[in-house]
Amino acid sequence: DGGALELYPVESPGTPAVDPSRCLLPTWNSMAFFTVQPGRSFHSVQEVFAADKPRLSISGWYHAAAPPEGSELATLTQLQTRRSGVDGGADDDVADFVPFPSAAEGSDKGDELESLGPDRSDLEYLAGWVNPEYLNPQNVAQIRGKMEEDSSVQMREFLLPSIASAIRRSTRAVDEADKLGKGRVPARTAGVGSGWRALGPTHKQRYLTYNETEGEGAAMTKEVEKAGKDPERNGKEVDEPSPQPAGSLMHVLKTELFQSDAFARLLTWLTGLRPTAYKGEVRRFRPGLDYTVAHHGILTVEPRLDATLCMVDDEGEDAGGAWDFGEVGGFE
């Protein structure tokens, strides 16, 4: 039913492993007593999955008169420290960003927003992926105004319904196969394998990240593009006999849409900003296991534009209400 005290080993001083080495249930009249050493002792409390079994425990600490050795590696200190550069962390390291070819071309066109936005061929390409509402000049002007005012904007139903439907069906199927969600206690190994691996460190984040070979990704491209370009499927969700692997679908979306020059120019049109390079990641957040923690280490010196696509299962009154009121998950 969850609620266990989780104790983590360390991969290196200050960095806990992705999975705990011990899990202790707070059973009646039991006590867990352990030394907390900065940078070496990491623990957490597992989510409680049983609605009728609340977790009741009393926690306390014995503090020394002076900070112990290595206190700079304590979790709170790490979360409150802003690091940059190669020696302090990879937060501001731009070496793994890939330049958009259009960035160099755009420098020859001047700084006019219209010249840096999508042209006709771009719009034809994007129409095979993106909801036409976000390619409408009037809507784009409103979105750009919102972005300029608030520095953020949320665009619902961004993908074509046919493509979104294929991904949604696939994610539902894989969650059910891995026995995730619906109050079930998840296995630590759920979803790991077939291109997915767990990524930490757990005092800052834990989720699955996807890596697929070019050959496998290319094999899936035609299936996703077919869904977007088929006029019979373009305006509605269509049931398929069997869903494609979720990781492969998201990999194709990442490489064929989000890493394209056409999408970079669409971002310029939508935001008034001009992306010059990119890096991206396909992530899976497993219910009851995965999360990210907002901390100072993710702050960067150079300005960044984050474009995050979130796929959530919010169909049905219960699921939709949980997302609307913030009772589950949370997305950027």
N, C-alpha and C positions, 0 to 999 in steps of 0.2 A: 504493500500500500504506500510505499515511499516514506519520506521523513527521516531517512538515515543520516547519521553523521558520517561525512566522507573525509578520509585522510589521504593526502596526496604525496607521493614521492617527488623528488626534484630531479629534473634533467640536468640542471646546472644551478649554482647559487642564484637565487632570486627568480628562478623559472620552474614552476611546477609542471608535472607531467599532465597529459590530456585526461587520463583516467585515474581514479583513486585506487590505492592499493588495499584499503580497508574500508568497509562500510558497517557502521554500528547502529542498530536500531535502538531508539530510546525506550526500551522496555521498562516496565514498572519496577521501581526500586533498584535501578541500575545507575552506575556513574562511570563516566569517561573522564580520565585524569591524564593530561599529557602536557609536556613542556612545549611552549611556543617559542621558536627561535627565528628571528627575522631572516627572511630569505631561504629558510630551510623547512619551516613548518607551514603547511597550507592545508586548510580544511574548509568545508562548505556543508550546507544542509540541503539534502535532496528534497525536491518538491514533494508535497503530500498529494497523493492522487485519490484517496478515499474521501468522499464528501462527508461521511458520517464518523470519521476517525481523526479528530483534530490532534495536532502534535503539541504536547505540553512538556516543557523542559525548563530547567533553571540553569542559567549560565553565569559563571563568575571567573575572575582573573586574579592572580596574585602578581603584583607588579614589583619589580626591583627598584631600588632607590635611584639607580642611574640607568640610562639606556644601554642595552646590551651591545656587544660587538656586532657589527654588520647591520645596524638599525636602518642604514640607508637603503637596504634591500627589503624592508618591510613592505607589505602590500599597499598600505595607505600611502606611504612615501612614494612608491613607484607610481601610483595612480595620480598623485598630485604633482609629479615632476614632468616638466616639458623637456623632451629630449630632441635633439636635431643633429644632423650630420652623421658621418660614418661611425665615429667613435661613440656617439650618444644614442644611436638607434637609426633605423631606416626610415623614420617618419618623413624626412625631407629629402630622401635619396631619390632623385629623378632618373637614375640610371636605367631603371626597368620600365620607363615610359617609352612608348613607341610613337614616333612623330607621325602626324597625319600628313600625307603628301600635299594635301590642299593647303596646309599652313604656309608652305613655301610659295605655292602658287598665289595665295591670297595676298602676300606681301607686294606682289607686282600689280595688284588690282586697286590698291588704295584701301582706305579704311571705311568706305561706304558700306553700310549694313546690307544693302540690297546686293552689292557685288559679291559679298561673302556668304550670302544665303544660298539655298538650293536653287538650281536651275531646273529647266523642264525635264531633263533626263534624270536628275536626282528625284524629282517628285514622282516620276513614273516608277522608279525603283522603290521608293519609300511606300508607294501605294500598295505594294505587295506585302507590306508588313504592318504599317501604321494605320490606326483608325483615321478615316478621312477627315474627321472633325479637327484633327491636329495638323492638317495640311491646308486648312481654310484660312486665307489671309486675314479675314476679320477676327477669327478666333485667335490666330497667332499674335495679332496686335494686342489683344486683351491679355493673353498669357505673358507677353513680354512686359506689359505695363505692371502686372502683378509681380513679376520677377524683379523688376527695377525698384519697386516699392518695398517688398518684403525680403528680397534676396533668396526666396524659395517659392516653389509652386508645386502643387500636387495635381497630376493629370490622371484621372481615373479612366479605365478602359482604354489604355494607350494602344494596345495591339488590336489587330483585326480580330473579330470574334472567333473566326475559324481557328486562328493560330492560338489564341488564348484558351480556347476550348480543348485543343489537343494537349497543351501543356497542363491544364487543370486536371484533365482526366488521367494523365500520366502520373502526376504528383499524388492524386488520390489513391491510385492503384498501388503505388510503391509504399505509401504510408500504411495502407491496409496490409500489404504483404509483410511489412516490417513490424506490424502490430503496434503502430504508434497512434497516439491520440485517443480520444473517447475515454479518458480516465484510466487507460492501461499503463502499467509500469513498464517503461521502455528498457530494452536490453542495451547495454553499453555498446555492443557491436552492431546495433541496428543501422542499416544503411551503409556500413563500411564495406568497401570492395567495389569491383566493377567501375573503377575510376574515381571513387569517392574515398577520401581519407579525412580523419578528424584533425582539426587544427586548433591550437591553443595560442598562448598560454592561458590556463583556465582562470587565473585571477583577473584577466582582461577580456577573454572571449573563449568560446568554444562553438564550433560549427563544422559541418562537412564541406570541403572544397573539392571541386571536380576537375579532373585532368583527363583529356581524351586525345588519342592520337589523331593526326590529320586524316588518316584513311577512314577511321570510324566516323569522324565528324562529317567528312564529305559524303559518306554513304547516307547520312540522315538529311543532308541539305535538300535533296529533291523532294522528300516527303513534306518538309515544312514549307518550302516554297510553293509546292502544289496546293497546300491548304490555303495559302495567301492569295494565289492567283486564280483559283477556280471560282468563276463568277457564281456558281451554284452554292458555294459554301461561304462566300465573302460576307454576307450580311447576317448570318445566323450560325448558331452552334449546331454541329452535326455529330451524331453519335457514330463512333467508329467501332468495329468489331473487337479490336485489341489495341491498347495504347502503346506508343513507342516509348523507349526508355527515357525517363525524365532528364537525366544528365545529358544525353545526346541532343535532345530537343533544345535545352538551354544553351548547350555549347554552340549549336548552329545559330541560335538567335544572337549569341554574343559575337561570333566571328563574322556572320553575314550581315547583321544589321548594325550593332553598336560599335563595331570597329571599322565601319565603312566611312568613306569620305562624305557620302551623301548624308549620313546621320550627323557627322560633325557640322556640316553646313546647316542642317535642321536645328541643331542646338544653338548655333549662332542666330538663326532666325527667331527662335523661341525665347532666347535669353538676352540677346544683345552682346554676348560674350563670344570670343573666338577661341575655341580649343586648338591647341597646337600639338598636343600629344595625348596618348591615352594609355591606360592599363585597366584591365577588368578581371572579374572573378565570378565564377558560378558558385553560389553558396546554397546549402540546405540547412535549415534550422529545424531540428527534430523536436517535436513537442516533449517537454519535460526534461530535455537534455541540454539544449543549446541556447546561446545568448551572446550579446556583446555588452560591454560596460563602457559608458562614456567616461573618458579620462583625459588628462592633459597631454598625454603622450601622442594623441592623435591630432593635436593642433599642429599646423604647418606654418612655416614662415612665408613660403610662396603661396599665392592664391590658387585655389583648386575649385573646380566645378564638379560636384558629385551628381551623377545621374544614376539613380537606383530604381530598378524595376522589381516590384514585390508581387509575388503570386501567392495569394492566400485563399483558403477554402472558406468563403463566407456565405455559402448558399444555405438556405433554411433559416427559420426564425431564430433558433438558438445560436447557431454559428455566427450569423450576421450580427445579432445583438451583442455577442461577446466581443467581436472586433470593434463595433461602434462605440462601446462603452469602455474599451481598454482593459477588459477582464482577461484577455489572452494576448500573448505576443507583443506586438509593437513593431512598427516599421519606420524606416527612415524616409 
